[in-house]
Amino acid sequence: MRNRTRVTAPLAALIGTGTALTMGSPAFAAGRGNTDTTTGRGYGDEGAETLGDPVYPGLGNDGYRVRSYDLDLAYDATTKLVDGTVTIELRTTEALTRFSLDALGLDIHAVRVQGRSADFEQAGEKLRITPARTLPERARVTVRVDYSADPGRAAAPTGGWVITPDGFAVCGQPNLAHTVFPCNDHPSDKADFTFRITVPDGLRGVANGQLVCTEPLDGDRTAFSYRSRSPMATELVQLTVGDYVVKERSGPHGLPLRDIVPTARAAALEPALALTPGLVDWLEQRLGAFPFETYGLLPCNSDSPTAFDFTGLETQTLTLYKPNFLLQVESKIGSHMMHELVHSWFGNSVSPATWADLWLNEGHADFYGLLYRYERGWADSLGLTTMEARMKDTYARGDQWRHDSGPVAAPNAVNLFDSQRYLGGVLVLYALRELIGEDAFHAVERAFLARYRDSAATTEDYIAVASTVSGQDLSGFLRDWLYGTTTPRMPGHPDWTVTPVKPSLTAPHSRTGGHYRDNSATL
């Protein structure tokens, strides 16, 4: 969960060197980038240079699908710089004379396609690659990009790097993974990932998945290698370097749990870390078996208010936090820890097919996070102690939120992380449960997760599963709730009323100094 809006224009602060932006280069001016800027579609055999996302239309490339990424990074603790190589296995969807990767704020040194040197140029947020030979349709292709990055230049909140005193972590959601490594940066194009992180002795390199190898190297360095067993969206990648200790424990059914904890704060954080097995058990009873090979928390080694501007972030198999949040009592953190855990199912295992489908992630995370809170008798931020009371309050705000932030499933880049995607999404799920009953609702949830596990799903996919499993056509009902400009009547609660809309003088969650307040109801 990243509880904020995101600016999408190319960021000058990320592009501090001459190699990072060549819009004015002679090669670009001469027309090597023959692209229709209104559609993103190239002329000839260059493929579509975007995937046409309704929220972030510049992301991705439609000329191929990625099969795997192998990331090999080396961190220099003296210069604070990262040297990287990403090897990408892709499959073309059409014959390509040129294609692109998303890349911003990275210094690209060399590109090879099928082992041959390839011409390349950086233009805006694209790395455009011209292979020595045309790539045939449906060909399996290997692309290697050598690059370097300055995490300090592309630090959060405007970039995807989180700077810590002893290293870094990353936060790619929603559209910043390509400030960390060249990629097809869209959640619909999930791929397998392997990682190798080389660090000075005394530091630890960490990534998603499970540790498969530790290699002592010359020069007092160590390389840590990881593999993710399940495919992953680029925005869910986690890469971390620092003075960390790994805390291991067993979860339900023997699930390996690993927490990556600042060495100096391991003892103080233990009470929060010890909550995870119980959280997983509670959620497995509702959503089924945990979908990945491991889970854990990453309280990265920084409590700086400028490190990142969200409470938690659901990178796959690891949830990123600031340590101080987790030092609070259980009633202050348990509901939000549940919210982030839910993303392992909704958001990670089943990714949004477009960013307009974000409510599927955040609505479900808040729904189960609030249920967990109220079962334990913990009052929420409004002092309410039941789901019904909170939904009645949210229902009253429905038309105002639709006016200010758009319908639940129709966000834009400015209001993507407004409360409408969180509590507004909860209200939709609550209405569905009220209409079809609790047993049918749980059957819908499990069927949806099983149908789209390890892939991506749209809002229409959820509507279709709900209709099939419930045995009734729910398309009109759910589309009214998800896309309507006014709030429908709540099933089972004819007495609930909506407060009339008042004109808004400012956006409901306007930006202040580059930081945004959290919008999850679980906080």
C-alpha positions as CSV (number, residue, x, y, z in Angstrom):
1,M,0.0,0.0,0.0
2,R,1.4,3.4,-1.0
3,N,-1.2,5.8,0.4
4,R,-0.5,8.8,-1.8
5,T,-0.8,10.2,-5.3
6,R,2.0,10.0,-7.8
7,V,3.3,12.6,-10.2
8,T,4.0,11.0,-13.5
9,A,5.9,13.5,-15.6
10,P,9.6,12.9,-16.2
11,L,11.5,14.3,-13.2
12,A,14.4,16.6,-13.8
13,A,15.8,15.7,-10.4
14,L,16.2,12.1,-11.6
15,I,18.0,13.0,-14.7
16,G,21.1,14.6,-13.5
17,T,23.6,13.5,-16.1
18,G,24.0,14.0,-19.8
19,T,23.4,10.4,-20.6
20,A,20.1,10.2,-18.7
21,L,18.1,12.3,-21.2
22,T,18.9,12.7,-24.9
23,M,15.7,14.2,-26.2
24,G,17.8,16.8,-28.0
25,S,20.4,14.4,-29.3
26,P,21.1,14.4,-33.1
27,A,20.0,10.8,-33.3
28,F,16.7,11.5,-31.7
29,A,16.2,14.7,-33.7
30,A,16.9,12.8,-36.9
31,G,14.0,10.5,-36.4
32,R,15.3,7.3,-35.0
33,G,12.3,7.4,-32.6
34,N,9.6,7.1,-35.3
35,T,6.7,7.0,-32.8
36,D,3.2,8.4,-33.0
37,T,3.2,10.4,-29.8
38,T,-0.6,10.4,-29.6
39,T,-0.9,6.6,-29.5
40,G,2.6,5.5,-28.5
41,R,2.6,3.1,-31.5
42,G,5.7,2.9,-33.7
43,Y,5.7,3.0,-37.5
44,G,7.0,-0.1,-39.3
45,D,8.1,-2.9,-37.0
46,E,8.7,-1.0,-33.8
47,G,5.8,-2.2,-31.8
48,A,3.6,-0.1,-29.5
49,E,5.8,1.8,-27.1
50,T,3.2,1.7,-24.3
51,L,0.7,-0.7,-22.9
52,G,-2.0,1.9,-22.9
53,D,-2.7,2.0,-19.1
54,P,-5.6,4.4,-18.4
55,V,-3.8,5.9,-15.4
56,Y,-0.1,5.8,-16.6
57,P,-0.4,5.7,-20.4
58,G,3.3,6.0,-20.9
59,L,4.3,2.8,-19.2
60,G,5.3,-0.4,-20.8
61,N,5.9,-1.8,-24.3
62,D,3.4,-3.9,-26.2
63,G,5.8,-5.5,-28.7
64,Y,6.9,-8.3,-26.3
65,R,6.2,-10.0,-23.0
66,V,8.9,-10.6,-20.4
67,R,9.6,-14.1,-19.2
68,S,12.3,-13.4,-16.7
69,Y,14.6,-10.8,-15.2
70,D,18.0,-11.5,-13.7
71,L,19.3,-8.5,-11.7
72,D,23.0,-8.4,-10.7
73,L,23.8,-5.3,-8.6
74,A,27.0,-4.2,-6.8
75,Y,26.9,-1.5,-4.1
76,D,29.8,0.7,-3.3
77,A,29.6,1.9,0.3
78,T,32.1,4.7,-0.3
79,T,30.5,6.3,-3.3
80,K,27.0,5.2,-2.5
81,L,26.6,4.2,-6.1
82,V,25.2,1.0,-7.7
83,D,26.5,-0.8,-10.7
84,G,24.0,-3.1,-12.3
85,T,23.3,-5.6,-15.0
86,V,19.8,-6.7,-15.9
87,T,19.4,-9.7,-18.2
88,I,15.9,-10.0,-19.6
89,E,14.4,-13.0,-21.4
90,L,11.4,-11.9,-23.4
91,R,9.1,-13.2,-26.2
92,T,8.2,-10.9,-29.0
93,T,4.5,-10.5,-29.9
94,E,5.4,-9.2,-33.4
95,A,8.4,-8.7,-35.6
96,L,10.5,-5.8,-34.1
97,T,13.2,-3.7,-35.7
98,R,13.3,-1.7,-32.5
99,F,11.7,-1.9,-29.0
100,S,11.9,-0.1,-25.8
101,L,12.3,-0.6,-22.0
102,D,11.1,1.8,-19.3
103,A,14.2,3.5,-17.7
104,L,14.6,6.8,-16.0
105,G,17.5,8.4,-14.1
106,L,19.8,5.5,-15.0
107,D,23.1,5.8,-16.8
108,I,23.1,3.1,-19.5
109,H,26.5,1.9,-20.6
110,A,25.9,-0.9,-23.0
111,V,23.0,-3.0,-24.5
112,R,23.3,-6.5,-26.0
113,V,20.5,-8.3,-27.8
114,Q,21.0,-12.0,-28.5
115,G,24.7,-11.6,-27.5
116,R,25.2,-8.8,-30.1
117,S,25.9,-5.1,-29.3
118,A,22.8,-3.0,-30.0
119,D,22.3,0.6,-30.6
120,F,20.3,2.5,-28.0
121,E,19.1,5.9,-26.9
122,Q,17.4,7.3,-23.9
123,A,14.4,9.5,-24.5
124,G,12.2,10.7,-21.7
125,E,11.3,7.5,-19.7
126,K,12.2,5.1,-22.5
127,L,15.4,3.2,-23.4
128,R,15.0,2.6,-27.1
129,I,16.9,-0.4,-28.4
130,T,17.7,-1.2,-32.0
131,P,19.1,-4.7,-32.4
132,A,21.6,-5.7,-35.1
133,R,18.9,-7.8,-36.7
134,T,15.1,-7.7,-36.8
135,L,13.6,-9.8,-34.1
136,P,11.0,-12.3,-35.6
137,E,7.5,-12.6,-34.2
138,R,7.2,-15.0,-31.2
139,A,10.9,-15.2,-30.8
140,R,12.6,-15.8,-27.5
141,V,15.1,-13.0,-27.0
142,T,17.8,-12.3,-24.5
143,V,18.5,-8.6,-23.7
144,R,21.4,-7.5,-21.4
145,V,21.7,-3.9,-20.2
146,D,24.7,-2.7,-18.2
147,Y,24.0,0.5,-16.2
148,S,24.8,2.4,-13.1
149,A,22.5,4.3,-10.7
150,D,22.9,7.0,-8.1
151,P,20.2,6.2,-5.5
152,G,20.6,9.6,-3.9
153,R,19.7,11.3,-7.2
154,A,16.6,9.2,-7.6
155,A,15.5,8.9,-4.0
156,A,11.9,8.6,-2.7
157,P,9.4,10.2,-2.8
158,T,10.1,11.2,-6.5
159,G,12.2,8.2,-7.3
160,G,12.2,4.5,-6.4
161,W,15.1,4.4,-4.0
162,V,14.9,4.7,-0.2
163,I,18.2,6.0,1.2
164,T,19.3,4.7,4.6
165,P,22.5,5.5,6.6
166,D,24.0,2.1,5.6
167,G,22.5,1.5,2.2
168,F,19.1,1.5,0.6
169,A,15.8,-0.2,0.0
170,V,13.5,0.3,-3.0
171,C,9.8,1.3,-3.5
172,G,8.7,0.9,-7.1
173,Q,4.9,1.3,-6.6
174,P,3.2,2.3,-8.7
175,N,5.4,3.6,-11.6
176,L,9.0,3.9,-10.3
177,A,10.6,0.4,-10.7
178,H,12.2,1.7,-13.9
179,T,14.2,4.3,-11.8
180,V,15.9,1.2,-10.2
181,F,16.4,-1.1,-13.3
182,P,15.3,-1.1,-17.0
183,C,12.1,-3.1,-17.3
184,N,8.7,-3.3,-18.8
185,D,7.2,-1.4,-15.9
186,H,3.6,-2.5,-15.8
187,P,1.9,-4.9,-13.4
188,S,0.2,-6.9,-16.2
189,D,3.6,-8.1,-17.4
190,K,4.7,-10.3,-14.5
191,A,7.8,-12.4,-14.8
192,D,10.2,-14.6,-13.0
193,F,13.0,-12.9,-11.0
194,T,16.5,-13.8,-9.8
195,F,18.8,-11.4,-7.9
196,R,22.5,-11.2,-7.0
197,I,23.5,-8.3,-4.7
198,T,27.2,-7.7,-4.0
199,V,28.0,-5.7,-0.9
200,P,31.0,-4.9,1.3
201,D,31.5,-7.3,4.2
202,G,29.5,-6.2,7.2
203,L,26.5,-5.4,5.1
204,R,23.8,-7.7,3.9
205,G,22.1,-7.7,0.5
206,V,18.4,-8.8,0.5
207,A,15.8,-9.3,-2.2
208,N,12.4,-10.9,-2.8
209,G,12.0,-14.7,-2.4
210,Q,14.4,-17.0,-0.8
211,L,18.2,-16.9,-0.4
212,V,19.8,-19.5,-2.6
213,C,23.5,-18.7,-2.4
214,T,26.0,-16.7,-0.4
215,E,29.4,-16.1,-2.0
216,P,32.5,-14.7,-0.3
217,L,34.4,-12.6,-2.9
218,D,37.8,-10.9,-3.2
219,G,38.1,-7.4,-1.9
220,D,36.2,-8.1,1.3
221,R,32.8,-8.4,-0.4
222,T,30.0,-10.9,-0.3
223,A,27.3,-11.7,-2.9
224,F,23.8,-12.7,-1.9
225,S,21.6,-14.5,-4.5
226,Y,17.8,-14.9,-4.3
227,R,15.1,-16.4,-6.4
228,S,11.4,-15.7,-6.4
229,R,9.4,-18.9,-6.9
230,S,6.4,-17.1,-8.2
231,P,6.2,-14.5,-11.1
232,M,6.2,-10.9,-9.9
233,A,5.3,-7.5,-11.1
234,T,8.1,-5.0,-11.4
235,E,6.5,-2.6,-8.9
236,L,6.8,-5.4,-6.2
237,V,10.6,-5.8,-6.5
238,Q,12.5,-5.3,-3.3
239,L,16.3,-4.8,-3.1
240,T,17.9,-3.9,0.2
241,V,21.4,-3.3,1.5
242,G,22.3,-2.5,5.1
243,D,23.4,-3.7,8.5
244,Y,20.6,-6.2,9.0
245,V,20.0,-9.5,10.8
246,V,17.6,-12.1,9.5
247,K,15.0,-13.3,12.1
248,E,13.5,-16.6,11.1
249,R,10.4,-18.3,12.6
250,S,7.7,-20.7,11.5
251,G,4.3,-19.7,10.4
252,P,1.1,-21.8,9.9
253,H,1.6,-25.2,8.2
254,G,5.4,-24.7,8.4
255,L,5.5,-21.5,6.3
256,P,9.0,-20.1,6.5
257,L,8.9,-16.5,7.9
258,R,11.9,-14.2,7.6
259,D,12.2,-10.7,8.9
260,I,15.0,-8.4,7.8
261,V,15.7,-6.2,10.8
262,P,18.3,-3.5,11.6
263,T,20.8,-5.2,13.8
264,A,20.8,-2.6,16.5
265,R,17.0,-2.7,16.8
266,A,16.2,-6.4,16.5
267,A,15.3,-6.9,20.2
268,A,13.0,-3.8,20.3
269,L,11.2,-4.9,17.2
270,E,10.6,-8.5,18.3
271,P,7.1,-7.9,19.7
272,A,5.8,-6.7,16.4
273,L,7.6,-9.4,14.4
274,A,6.1,-12.1,16.6
275,L,2.5,-11.1,15.5
276,T,3.0,-12.3,11.9
277,P,2.2,-16.1,12.5
278,G,-1.2,-15.2,14.0
279,L,-2.0,-12.7,11.3
280,V,-1.2,-15.3,8.6
281,D,-3.3,-17.9,10.3
282,W,-6.3,-15.6,10.6
283,L,-6.2,-14.7,6.9
284,E,-5.6,-18.2,5.6
285,Q,-8.8,-19.2,7.2
286,R,-10.6,-16.7,5.0
287,L,-8.6,-16.6,1.8
288,G,-6.8,-19.9,1.7
289,A,-3.2,-20.9,1.9
290,F,-0.5,-18.2,1.8
291,P,0.4,-17.9,-1.9
292,F,4.2,-17.5,-1.7
293,E,7.2,-19.4,-0.4
294,T,7.9,-17.0,2.5
295,Y,6.8,-13.8,4.1
296,G,8.2,-11.2,6.5
297,L,8.7,-7.6,7.4
298,L,11.5,-5.2,6.4
299,P,11.7,-2.3,8.9
300,C,14.4,-0.6,6.9
301,N,17.1,1.2,8.8
302,S,15.6,4.7,8.6
303,D,12.9,6.7,10.5
304,S,13.6,9.9,8.6
305,P,10.4,11.7,7.5
306,T,11.9,12.1,4.1
307,A,12.8,8.4,3.6
308,F,9.4,7.6,2.2
309,D,5.9,9.1,2.6
310,F,3.8,6.0,3.3
311,T,3.4,3.7,6.3
312,G,3.9,0.3,4.7
313,L,4.6,-1.0,1.2
314,E,3.7,-4.6,0.0
315,T,6.8,-5.6,-1.9
316,Q,6.4,-9.4,-2.7
317,T,7.3,-11.6,0.3
318,L,8.5,-8.5,2.2
319,T,6.6,-5.6,3.6
320,L,8.6,-2.3,3.9
321,Y,8.1,-0.3,7.1
322,K,9.9,2.4,9.1
323,P,11.0,0.8,12.4
324,N,9.3,3.4,14.7
325,F,5.8,2.4,13.4
326,L,6.3,-1.1,14.5
327,L,7.4,-0.1,18.1
328,Q,3.8,0.8,19.0
329,V,1.4,-1.5,20.9
330,E,-0.5,-4.2,19.0
331,S,-3.7,-2.3,18.9
332,K,-2.0,0.6,17.0
333,I,-0.3,-1.6,14.4
334,G,-2.2,-4.9,14.1
335,S,-4.9,-3.7,11.7
336,H,-2.4,-2.2,9.3
337,M,-0.1,-5.2,9.5
338,M,-3.1,-7.2,8.4
339,H,-3.8,-4.7,5.6
340,E,-0.2,-5.2,4.2
341,L,-0.4,-9.0,4.6
342,V,-3.7,-9.1,2.6
343,H,-1.7,-7.7,-0.4
344,S,0.1,-11.0,-0.7
345,W,-3.2,-12.3,-2.1
346,F,-4.8,-9.1,-3.5
347,G,-2.1,-7.1,-5.3
348,N,0.8,-9.5,-5.4
349,S,-0.5,-13.0,-6.2
350,V,-3.3,-11.4,-8.2
351,S,-1.9,-8.1,-9.6
352,P,-4.1,-5.3,-11.1
353,A,-4.3,-5.6,-14.9
354,T,-4.2,-1.8,-15.0
355,W,-3.7,0.8,-12.4
356,A,-7.4,1.7,-12.7
357,D,-8.0,-1.7,-11.0
358,L,-6.2,-0.6,-7.8
359,W,-9.3,-0.7,-5.7
360,L,-9.0,-4.5,-5.9
361,N,-5.8,-4.2,-4.0
362,E,-6.6,-1.5,-1.5
363,G,-10.3,-2.1,-1.0
364,H,-9.6,-5.8,-0.1
365,A,-6.6,-4.8,2.1
366,D,-8.7,-2.4,4.1
367,F,-11.8,-4.7,4.2
368,Y,-9.9,-7.5,5.9
369,G,-7.8,-5.1,8.0
370,L,-10.9,-3.5,9.4
371,L,-12.6,-6.9,10.0
372,Y,-9.5,-7.9,12.0
373,R,-9.6,-4.7,14.0
374,Y,-13.2,-4.9,14.9
375,E,-13.0,-8.6,15.9
376,R,-10.5,-7.5,18.5
377,G,-12.5,-4.6,19.8
378,W,-10.0,-2.0,18.7
379,A,-11.7,1.4,17.9
380,D,-10.7,2.9,14.6
381,S,-9.6,6.5,14.0
382,L,-13.2,7.7,14.2
383,G,-13.8,5.9,17.5
384,L,-16.1,3.3,15.8
385,T,-15.9,-0.4,16.7
386,T,-18.0,-2.2,14.1
387,M,-17.8,-2.7,10.4
388,E,-21.5,-1.7,10.0
389,A,-20.9,1.6,11.8
390,R,-17.8,2.4,9.7
391,M,-19.6,1.6,6.5
392,K,-22.6,3.7,7.4
393,D,-20.2,6.6,7.9
394,T,-18.5,5.9,4.6
395,Y,-21.8,5.5,2.8
396,A,-22.7,9.1,3.8
397,R,-19.5,10.4,2.2
398,G,-20.1,8.4,-1.0
399,D,-21.3,11.1,-3.3
400,Q,-18.7,13.6,-2.1
401,W,-15.9,11.2,-2.8
402,R,-17.3,10.4,-6.2
403,H,-17.4,14.1,-6.9
404,D,-13.9,14.8,-5.6
405,S,-12.0,11.6,-6.5
406,G,-14.1,10.0,-9.3
407,P,-15.8,6.6,-9.1
408,V,-14.1,3.8,-7.2
409,A,-12.8,2.0,-10.3
410,A,-12.1,5.2,-12.4
411,P,-9.1,6.9,-10.9
412,N,-6.5,9.2,-12.5
413,A,-2.8,9.7,-11.7
414,V,-3.6,12.5,-9.3
415,N,-6.3,10.8,-7.2
416,L,-5.1,7.2,-7.6
417,F,-4.4,6.8,-3.9
418,D,-7.3,8.8,-2.5
419,S,-9.5,7.2,0.2
420,Q,-12.0,6.3,-2.6
421,R,-9.7,3.4,-3.6
422,Y,-9.4,2.3,0.0
423,L,-12.6,2.8,2.0
424,G,-14.6,3.4,-1.2
425,G,-13.4,-0.1,-2.2
426,V,-14.4,-1.5,1.2
427,L,-17.9,-0.1,0.7
428,V,-18.3,-1.9,-2.6
429,L,-17.2,-5.2,-1.1
430,Y,-19.5,-4.6,1.9
431,A,-22.5,-4.0,-0.4
432,L,-21.7,-7.2,-2.4
433,R,-21.6,-9.2,0.9
434,E,-24.9,-7.7,2.0
435,L,-26.5,-8.6,-1.3
436,I,-25.3,-12.2,-1.8
437,G,-24.6,-13.3,1.8
438,E,-21.4,-14.1,3.7
439,D,-20.9,-17.6,2.5
440,A,-21.3,-16.7,-1.2
441,F,-19.0,-13.7,-0.7
442,H,-16.2,-15.9,0.7
443,A,-16.7,-18.3,-2.2
444,V,-16.3,-15.4,-4.7
445,E,-13.1,-14.3,-3.0
446,R,-11.5,-17.7,-3.1
447,A,-12.6,-18.4,-6.6
448,F,-11.2,-15.1,-7.9
449,L,-7.9,-15.7,-6.2
450,A,-7.6,-19.2,-7.5
451,R,-8.6,-18.2,-11.1
452,Y,-6.0,-15.4,-11.3
453,R,-3.2,-16.6,-9.1
454,D,0.2,-15.6,-10.4
455,S,-1.3,-13.4,-13.0
456,A,-3.2,-10.1,-13.3
457,A,-7.0,-9.4,-13.3
458,T,-9.3,-6.5,-14.2
459,T,-12.3,-5.2,-12.4
460,E,-14.4,-6.9,-15.1
461,D,-12.8,-10.2,-14.2
462,Y,-13.9,-9.8,-10.6
463,I,-17.4,-8.9,-11.7
464,A,-17.5,-12.1,-13.9
465,V,-16.3,-14.4,-11.1
466,A,-18.8,-12.8,-8.7
467,S,-21.6,-13.4,-11.1
468,T,-20.6,-17.0,-11.9
469,V,-20.0,-18.1,-8.3
470,S,-23.1,-16.3,-6.9
471,G,-25.4,-17.7,-9.6
472,Q,-26.8,-14.3,-10.4
473,D,-25.9,-11.6,-12.9
474,L,-24.1,-9.0,-10.7
475,S,-22.7,-6.9,-13.6
476,G,-25.2,-4.1,-13.3
477,F,-25.1,-4.0,-9.5
478,L,-21.3,-3.9,-9.3
479,R,-20.8,-1.5,-12.2
480,D,-23.2,0.9,-10.6
481,W,-21.1,0.7,-7.4
482,L,-17.7,0.9,-9.2
483,Y,-18.4,3.3,-12.0
484,G,-21.5,5.3,-11.0
485,T,-21.3,9.0,-10.3
486,T,-23.8,8.7,-7.4
487,T,-23.8,6.1,-4.6
488,P,-26.4,3.3,-5.1
489,R,-28.7,2.2,-2.3
490,M,-27.1,-0.1,0.2
491,P,-28.7,-3.6,0.3
492,G,-30.2,-4.4,3.6
493,H,-30.0,-0.8,4.9
494,P,-32.8,1.3,3.3
495,D,-32.4,3.9,6.1
496,W,-28.8,4.8,5.1
497,T,-28.5,8.2,3.5
498,V,-25.9,10.0,1.5
499,T,-24.8,13.5,2.5
500,P,-25.3,16.1,-0.3
501,V,-22.3,17.1,-2.3
502,K,-20.5,20.4,-1.3
503,P,-18.3,22.1,-3.9
504,S,-14.6,21.4,-3.2
505,L,-12.2,24.3,-3.1
506,T,-9.2,22.0,-3.3
507,A,-8.5,18.4,-4.1
508,P,-9.4,16.1,-1.2
509,H,-5.8,15.0,-0.6
510,S,-3.8,17.9,-2.0
511,R,-0.1,17.7,-2.1
512,T,1.9,19.4,0.6
513,G,5.7,19.6,0.2
514,G,5.9,16.4,-1.8
515,H,4.4,14.2,0.9
516,Y,0.9,12.8,1.3
517,R,-1.1,11.5,4.2
518,D,-2.0,7.9,4.6
519,N,-5.5,7.0,3.4
520,S,-5.9,3.5,4.8
521,A,-8.7,3.2,7.3
522,T,-6.5,0.6,9.1
523,L,-4.3,3.3,10.6
